[in-house]
Amino acid sequence: MSSRTAAKHLSFEIKNVHLPLMSVLVKSADLALLGNDLQQRFGDTPEFFDNDPVLIDLQSCNCSSAFA
């Protein structure tokens, strides 16, 4: 089976697109701290994320222990 034929049978598809979106790198699993920091940073501009796509990057966060 060729790789092109095999790709048609996968459960996912990867498309190369450029999307305008905000990326948020979460550094702590402490939700209270995160909430306070977001409020402090964006409290005066609640429409900052209004209807905008946001990518939440948890790679730097040790979140597995927080939600176990």
N, C-alpha and C positions, 0 to 999 in steps of 0.2 A: 504494500500500500504506500503510495507516495505521501510526502508530508503535506501536500495541498489537500489530498483526499482525506487524510487523517484529521486535518484541522477542521473539516466540515463536521466531524463527529464529536468535537469537544463540547464541554458544557459551558464554555465561556468564549468570548471574543475580545481581542484587544484592538482598539482603534487609536491611531495616532491623531489626536486633535489638540488644538490649542484653545483652552477655555479661559475666559476671564473669571477668576475666582479668587477668593481670599483663602490663605492657608494659615491655620492656627497651630503652632507647635505647642502641645501641652507638656509641661515639664513636671507637674505634680499630680498625684492621684487624690490629693486633699481637695474635695469638692468645695468645702467652705472657703479655703484659701483661694481657689480658682474663682469662685463667685465674687469674693471681696476684691480680688485683683481686677476682674472684668468690670465690676461696678466702679472702681476707682479710675480705671483707664477710660471707660466708655460711658460712664453714668450720665455725663452731660450731652452725649450724642446717642440716644437710644436707637436712632434710625441707622446707625453705622452698619449693621448687618441686615438691614431691612430688605428682604426678598433677594438677597445676594447669595449665590452658592458659596459654601464654605467647606474646605477640606480640613478635617480635624486629624492632625498627625499625632499619634500616640506612641511613636517609635521611641522617643526620649523619656517617656513616662513609664515608671514601674507600676503600671496599673493592674497587673494580674493579681497582686496581693490585695489590692483595695476592693476588688469585686469578686473575690473568691468566696 
